[in-house]
């Protein structure tokens, strides 16, 4: 077979076709910058250094790379590219552990009254004085720069990376499912109670939020080069909903709004990578219908804890799947163990195309370099069709 590009190999998988081998596309926000000696603060404030780190460490990159800017638009809210989230404490540390930590959020009851939010608008939550996250110490100039100008700075830096390497982006933008947003804004306990005690209000909020989120994501993808840079047309839809939902609750509160968002994206020319954490195995029959009414090759299911062999059996004729080399294996395992795991995963899911080797959620920042290289190289050893 004639040599093909990384992007062609990935597109073949999205289209449920065999190319020369199984693609490999692990998500890496922090591993390569850490390996290159950058701090957490550098990752968020020095896009040229990040781009150079990616250029200098291509041995760790599979068939595409995470453009990293999307770690900053976590909730698609004003200030999402700045320091703290305006409504959740998205803390940017100076250093990696043990001196610091990687960014994380905490859940806190922010929505007290669904009706009030729907009447006054979701933006009324952006500057919630009930929070204690230093948000009111930020200047208007800070908000405006990081919201409007900084994405352009990032886009320019990453375009240099693409122009020098030819490696496509894993995505152009990230978007949050409405139910996951409500999980953050009500807390998981509050949201679960709401689904039983005031289900109509939860559904009304999801209806209100899905289009709001979708528009923000498409705007960011255009800034990152959708239609111009290969892979920037991919919208990364996360996070899979509260863990442990029954299939009945899933079909009521998660699936309908995921389907609506996916339809919005696809009908406007985007593709969608559904990065759904937790164990999605109980919902695979519902997930199968995400492609209803849509052209082939527009959806990639990105699974964390899901049974990949079963996912291939149920979804394999409808949509591509990616996952799910365990994080613990990359941090604590041996090269042989990583290779053995990847070999079995490829055996379970690779036949016939439609599979991309990936990781559980994200490659940990403290993964063993030799293990990451073994994962990336495993598709060359075991992934030939």
Order of alpha helices (4+ residues) and beta strands (2+ residues): alpha-beta-alpha-alpha-alpha-beta-alpha-alpha-alpha-beta-beta-alpha-alpha-alpha-beta-alpha-beta-alpha-beta-alpha-beta-alpha-alpha-beta-alpha
